[in-house]
Amino acid sequence: MFNGLIAYLDSIKARDPAPRSRWEILLYPGLLAVGMHRVAHWLFEADLFFLARFVNHFSRWMTGIDIHPGAKIGRHLFIDHGFGVVIGETAEIGDNVSIYQGVTLGGTDPANGIGGKRHPTLADDVIVGSGAQVLGPITVNPRARVGANAVVTKDVPEGAVMVGIPARSTLVDAAEYAREFVPYGTPCSETFDPATQKLEILQCQLEQMQKQLVTLLEERDTLAAELDAPRRKGSRKSA
């Protein structure tokens, strides 16, 4: 258990440069919320629903993070800052997932009144940026990233970066795609807006075509001048 806690703290430190020591991480509200959820989930699985809810409410009061006791959470979940995070009852979270403040893993309201699977599933190594809303019984596949304030209502492919409302996949450079961890889910040094991305690509292609056209015109003028030069010399000799 001790080794597992050390590994958990180290996994958080690898994703957050702020803490100076493991002791500091022990005070993180996200870590406290996940720890108390483990207790609440154990009580929930034992059908001790009132006690599970009591632990859940105490945890929410302490941390500002609301994790339903029925949610299933894997290893090394990192809830950074965390205030306002809501994780629903049938949500499932894999290993090494990172979630920022204001995120909702929300459920749909079935018309037939039957609960069932209503909340999303986050696979391993997923990153969900601040304010993002992931709604319904969808799957966010491994290593996918959900940008800040995105609204996701459909399955997310593996390794995709989702931004916008509704969220759409963006084109990401291979060097960015291969990175292990990107804070807040989206590289901040580049523009990956799907609403303007195609226009930007077309603009680049148009600029390249214009440059090629200028080059071809210059080559044509040069060739014409070279062909015209002997004619001018011949006309001078005949004169």
C-alpha positions as CSV (number, residue, x, y, z in Angstrom):
1,M,0.0,0.0,0.0
2,F,2.8,2.4,0.9
3,N,4.6,1.7,-2.4
4,G,1.4,2.2,-4.2
5,L,0.9,5.6,-2.6
6,I,4.5,6.7,-3.4
7,A,3.9,5.7,-7.1
8,Y,0.6,7.7,-7.1
9,L,2.3,10.8,-5.7
10,D,5.2,10.4,-8.2
11,S,2.7,10.1,-11.1
12,I,1.1,13.4,-10.0
13,K,4.5,15.1,-9.7
14,A,5.4,14.0,-13.2
15,R,2.3,15.9,-14.5
16,D,2.5,18.9,-12.2
17,P,5.7,21.0,-11.8
18,A,4.3,23.0,-8.9
19,P,4.8,20.7,-5.8
20,R,8.3,20.8,-4.1
21,S,7.8,17.5,-2.3
22,R,5.4,14.5,-2.0
23,W,4.2,15.9,1.3
24,E,2.8,18.9,-0.5
25,I,0.9,16.7,-2.9
26,L,-0.8,15.0,0.1
27,L,-2.7,18.3,0.6
28,Y,-4.1,18.4,-3.0
29,P,-7.9,18.5,-3.0
30,G,-7.9,16.1,-5.9
31,L,-5.9,13.5,-4.1
32,L,-8.2,13.8,-1.0
33,A,-11.3,13.5,-3.2
34,V,-10.0,10.4,-4.9
35,G,-9.0,8.9,-1.6
36,M,-12.4,9.5,0.0
37,H,-14.1,8.2,-3.1
38,R,-12.3,4.8,-2.6
39,V,-14.0,4.6,0.7
40,A,-17.3,5.7,-0.6
41,H,-17.1,3.3,-3.5
42,W,-16.3,0.4,-1.2
43,L,-19.4,1.2,0.9
44,F,-21.5,1.6,-2.3
45,E,-20.4,-1.8,-3.5
46,A,-21.4,-3.2,-0.1
47,D,-24.9,-1.7,-0.6
48,L,-24.3,0.7,2.3
49,F,-25.7,3.5,0.2
50,F,-26.4,6.0,3.0
51,L,-22.9,5.8,4.3
52,A,-21.5,6.0,0.8
53,R,-23.5,9.2,0.2
54,F,-22.4,10.6,3.6
55,V,-18.7,10.1,2.7
56,N,-19.4,11.6,-0.8
57,H,-21.1,14.7,0.7
58,F,-18.3,15.2,3.2
59,S,-15.7,14.9,0.4
60,R,-17.6,17.4,-1.7
61,W,-17.7,19.8,1.3
62,M,-14.0,19.4,1.9
63,T,-12.7,19.6,-1.7
64,G,-15.4,21.1,-4.0
65,I,-15.2,17.9,-6.1
66,D,-18.3,15.7,-6.5
67,I,-17.6,12.1,-7.4
68,H,-20.6,9.8,-7.2
69,P,-19.8,6.7,-5.0
70,G,-20.8,4.4,-7.9
71,A,-18.2,5.8,-10.3
72,K,-15.3,3.4,-11.2
73,I,-11.9,4.9,-11.1
74,G,-8.6,3.3,-12.1
75,R,-5.1,4.0,-10.9
76,H,-3.4,7.3,-10.7
77,L,-6.3,9.6,-11.5
78,F,-5.0,13.2,-11.2
79,I,-7.6,15.9,-10.6
80,D,-5.6,19.2,-10.9
81,H,-7.1,22.1,-8.9
82,G,-10.3,20.3,-9.1
83,F,-12.9,22.7,-7.9
84,G,-16.2,22.2,-9.7
85,V,-15.4,18.7,-11.1
86,V,-18.5,16.4,-11.3
87,I,-18.2,12.7,-12.1
88,G,-21.5,10.8,-12.5
89,E,-22.6,7.4,-11.1
90,T,-21.9,5.2,-14.2
91,A,-18.7,7.0,-15.2
92,E,-15.6,4.8,-15.7
93,I,-12.1,6.2,-15.6
94,G,-9.0,4.2,-16.6
95,D,-5.4,4.6,-15.5
96,N,-3.2,7.7,-15.5
97,V,-6.1,10.0,-16.5
98,S,-5.8,13.8,-15.9
99,I,-8.8,16.0,-15.2
100,Y,-8.8,19.8,-14.6
101,Q,-11.2,22.1,-12.8
102,G,-14.7,22.6,-13.9
103,V,-15.0,19.3,-15.8
104,T,-18.3,17.4,-15.9
105,L,-18.5,13.7,-16.8
106,G,-22.3,14.0,-17.1
107,G,-25.1,11.5,-17.9
108,T,-28.1,11.5,-20.2
109,D,-31.6,11.3,-19.0
110,P,-33.2,8.1,-20.4
111,A,-36.7,8.6,-21.7
112,N,-37.7,5.1,-20.4
113,G,-36.7,5.9,-16.8
114,I,-34.2,3.1,-16.7
115,G,-30.8,4.2,-15.5
116,G,-28.2,1.9,-17.1
117,K,-25.0,3.3,-18.5
118,R,-25.5,7.0,-18.7
119,H,-22.1,8.5,-18.2
120,P,-18.8,8.5,-20.2
121,T,-15.9,6.1,-20.1
122,L,-12.4,7.6,-20.1
123,A,-9.7,5.1,-21.2
124,D,-6.1,5.2,-20.1
125,D,-3.9,8.3,-20.4
126,V,-6.8,10.6,-21.3
127,I,-6.5,14.4,-20.6
128,V,-9.6,16.5,-20.1
129,G,-9.0,20.3,-20.0
130,S,-10.7,22.8,-17.7
131,G,-14.4,23.4,-18.2
132,A,-14.9,20.6,-20.6
133,Q,-18.2,18.7,-20.6
134,V,-18.1,15.0,-21.6
135,L,-21.7,13.9,-21.8
136,G,-23.5,10.6,-22.2
137,P,-22.5,6.9,-22.4
138,I,-19.6,7.6,-24.9
139,T,-16.0,6.4,-24.9
140,V,-13.0,8.6,-24.9
141,N,-10.3,6.2,-26.2
142,P,-6.7,6.0,-24.9
143,R,-4.4,9.0,-25.1
144,A,-7.1,11.3,-26.4
145,R,-7.3,14.9,-25.2
146,V,-10.3,17.1,-24.7
147,G,-9.5,20.8,-24.8
148,A,-10.7,23.4,-22.4
149,N,-14.5,24.2,-22.5
150,A,-15.1,21.6,-25.2
151,V,-18.4,19.8,-25.3
152,V,-18.1,16.1,-26.2
153,T,-21.2,14.0,-27.0
154,K,-19.7,11.4,-29.4
155,D,-17.0,8.8,-29.1
156,V,-13.4,10.2,-29.3
157,P,-10.8,8.3,-31.4
158,E,-7.6,7.1,-29.9
159,G,-5.0,9.9,-29.7
160,A,-7.4,12.6,-31.0
161,V,-7.5,16.2,-29.8
162,M,-11.0,17.5,-29.4
163,V,-11.9,21.2,-29.2
164,G,-15.0,23.4,-29.8
165,I,-18.7,23.2,-29.3
166,P,-19.6,20.6,-30.3
167,A,-16.2,19.1,-30.0
168,R,-14.4,18.2,-33.3
169,S,-11.1,16.4,-33.8
170,T,-8.2,18.6,-34.9
171,L,-5.1,17.9,-37.0
172,V,-2.1,17.6,-34.7
173,D,1.6,17.4,-35.7
174,A,3.2,14.0,-35.2
175,A,5.6,15.5,-32.7
176,E,2.8,16.8,-30.6
177,Y,0.8,13.5,-31.0
178,A,3.7,11.5,-29.5
179,R,4.1,13.6,-26.4
180,E,3.2,11.8,-23.2
181,F,1.5,14.7,-21.4
182,V,0.2,18.1,-22.5
183,P,-1.3,20.3,-19.8
184,Y,-5.0,21.1,-20.2
185,G,-5.2,18.7,-23.1
186,T,-4.3,21.0,-25.9
187,P,-0.9,22.5,-27.0
188,C,-1.1,26.2,-26.3
189,S,1.7,27.2,-28.7
190,E,-0.2,26.3,-31.9
191,T,-3.7,27.0,-33.3
192,F,-5.9,24.0,-33.7
193,D,-9.3,25.6,-34.3
194,P,-11.3,23.2,-36.5
195,A,-13.6,26.1,-37.6
196,T,-10.7,27.9,-39.3
197,Q,-8.2,25.1,-39.9
198,K,-9.4,24.1,-43.4
199,L,-9.4,27.8,-44.5
200,E,-5.9,28.2,-43.2
201,I,-4.8,25.1,-45.1
202,L,-6.4,26.4,-48.3
203,Q,-4.8,29.8,-47.8
204,C,-1.4,28.2,-47.5
205,Q,-2.0,26.1,-50.6
206,L,-3.0,29.3,-52.5
207,E,0.1,31.1,-51.4
208,Q,2.2,28.2,-52.6
209,M,0.5,28.2,-56.0
210,Q,1.0,31.9,-56.3
211,K,4.7,31.6,-55.7
212,Q,4.9,28.7,-58.2
213,L,3.1,30.8,-60.8
214,V,5.4,33.8,-60.3
215,T,8.4,31.4,-60.7
216,L,7.0,30.0,-63.9
217,L,6.3,33.4,-65.3
218,E,9.9,34.5,-64.5
219,E,11.2,31.4,-66.2
220,R,9.0,32.0,-69.3
221,D,10.2,35.6,-69.6
222,T,13.9,34.5,-69.2
223,L,13.5,31.8,-71.9
224,A,11.8,34.2,-74.2
225,A,14.6,36.8,-73.8
226,E,17.2,34.1,-74.5
227,L,15.4,33.0,-77.7
228,D,15.0,36.6,-78.8
229,A,18.6,37.6,-78.3
230,P,20.0,35.7,-81.4
231,R,17.3,37.2,-83.6
232,R,18.3,40.7,-82.5
233,K,22.0,40.0,-83.2
234,G,21.1,38.7,-86.7
235,S,19.1,41.7,-87.6
236,R,21.9,44.0,-86.6
237,K,24.4,42.1,-88.8
238,S,22.1,42.2,-91.9
239,A,21.7,45.9,-91.4
